[in-house]
Amino acid sequence: MRILTLDDILDTYSKIVQRGYGFFLSKFTLNKDSRAISAFDKSSEQTSNWWIIPAVNERWNRMVSGDSHTDHKQYLIKNFLKEERGLRLLSLGSGACEHELELANYPHFAEITCVDINQANLDRAKAIATKENKNHMKFVCSNVEDYSFPDHYFDLVIFNDSLHHFKNVELLLAHPIKNCLKPKGKLVIHEYVGPKRLQYPKHQLKAINKAIQLIDKPYRKRYKTNITKNHYYGSGVLRMIVADPSECVDSNNILPGIHKNFKTLEEKKYGGNILMSALKDISHHFVTLDDKKKAVLDSLFKFEDDYLKENPSDFIFGVYEKSESDTL
């Protein structure tokens, strides 16, 4: 376990430059929820992470759906909910509700409930829903511990990059999640399921650093700084807890907890073992591509593909089902 690394120092400096001293000072509170909320304040987010790269998103789509233009939500609708109507959906850790607002466009859903601890993000999403007449959407500001899960009520529970922020994952899945689903209700994840607190094994760190060397030096300049990214040292537990106590708090138990409590309908891996860390703070260079940048990304994609041949994926899209006879 790494307590403090050079990357922690660089990351702290980068966050001050990228998001300001206000964001940095927001971490100096004993209130864990407040620190977690500040990590997901969409109103001031300025970062350079892998998910901002269109080509990376297209790669995810291909790995999940087989089509670079069909994302995991469209794939879910087409392959698992095509003939369904009147569905009730619960999204836990919905954040700014981008995914849920998109799902609300489909006629399949009679009710979409978004639960999150960040009231500001929910207020912005609610304003959009009101403007777009998405009156079947509900927005609840609550911790998962305080949320009143109705019994056997929802047809789907979804986690979009949020389940790895919940502690005691197996207990959460075994009782409140399973209990709030109807018989044959579905659990859907699009999620990080890798090592707890991003404590990657040595062979993964070594591979990430090999990948960084595939990137031309001009494209390794960290966002809004003059610092060149030459090496990845990994995340220290101390900085992760200070920055966001919920980050990957029990992520290694997500798949075991799901497999123990639900029937697997489908699982698709979409990597992230290499790309997420190799592209951290330098992703802005690849938002728009020329031939040279595209060649760099293609080499990184192939490198990660080769790594995944021998290693489990850190990110998974999965669809699971509650047993028809399971009425816990």
Residue, then its C-alpha position, 0 to 999 in steps of 0.5 A: m500500500r502506498i501512503l504518499t507518492l510524488d504523484d500526490i504532490l504533482d496532483t495537488y499542485s495541478k488541482i490548485v492550478q486547474r480548479g483554484y485555491g477554493f477547491f483545494l481549501s474545500k478539502f480541509t474539513l473533517n466532514k467526509d461528505s463535504r470533501a466528496i461533494s467538492a470532488f463532484d461539483k460540476s459547476s467548477e470542473q476543469t480537469s484533463n482526464w481520459w473521459i474528455i477524449p472523444a476517441v476514448n469514448e468511441r473505444w468504450n462504445r466499441m468494446v461494449s456495443g461493437d459500434s463506436h457510435t452506440d453507447h452503453k445506454q443505447y446498447l442497454i435499451k436495444n438489447f435488454l429493454k426493447e419491448e419494455r414500457g412503464l419501467r421504474l429506474l433508480s440511479l444511485g450516485s447520479g451526479a449531474c444526471e447526464h445519463e438519466l436525462e438522456l434515458a428520460n428521452y426514451p418511452h420505456f420509463a415511467e419514473i426515473t429517480c436520481v439520488d445523490i449527495n450534491q444538491a447543486n448538481l441535482d438542482r441543475a439537473k432538475a432545471i433541465a428536466t423541467k425545461e424539457n418537460k421530463n416530469h417523470m424524473k425525481f431528484v433526491c438529495s440523500n446519502v445511500e444510508d439515509y435513503s428510504f428504499p421502497d420494497h420491490y418497487f424498481d425495475l432497474v437500479i443503475f450505477n454510472d461510475s458511482l458504485h465504486h464510491f460506496k463502502n460495504v458494497e456487498l452488504l449494499l447489494a445484498h439487501p437494499i439494492k436487491n430488496c428494492l428491485k422487483p422479481k427479475g429486476k435488473l442491476v446495471i453498472h458502467e463502473y470501475v471495479g479495479p483495486k481499492r484506492l487505486q492501489y495498482p500492483k507493480h506490474q500494472l504501474k510498470a505497464i502504465n509507465k511503458a505506455i507513457q513513453l509511447i506519447d511524444k513529449p509535447y503531448r505530455k505537458r500537464y494541463k495548465t502547467n509547464i510540467t512534463k509527465n515522464h512517470y506515473y508513481g501511483s496514488g497514495v492512500l492519504r491523498m485519496i482519503v483527503a481529496d475524496p474519502s469515497e474514492c474507490v473505497d471498496s471497488n475490489n468487492i464490486l464484482p464478487g458482491i454482484h456475482k454472489n447476489f445476482k445472475t449475470l446476463e452480460e459483462k463487457k470489459y472496457g479496459g482503463n487499466i493503462l489509459m486512465s493513468a497514462l492520460k491523466d492530466i494530459s488528455h486535453h492534447f487529444v480532444t481534437l486529433d491530427d494524424k500524429k495524435k491519432a497514431v499516438l492514441d492508436s498505439l496506446f489502445k493497442f498497448e492496453d488491448d495487449y495488457l487486457k489479454e493477460n489481466p482483468s479489466d478495471f472497468i466493466f459494463g454489466v447487466y445482472e438480474k434478480s432471481e424471480s424467487d428472490t424476495l429478500 
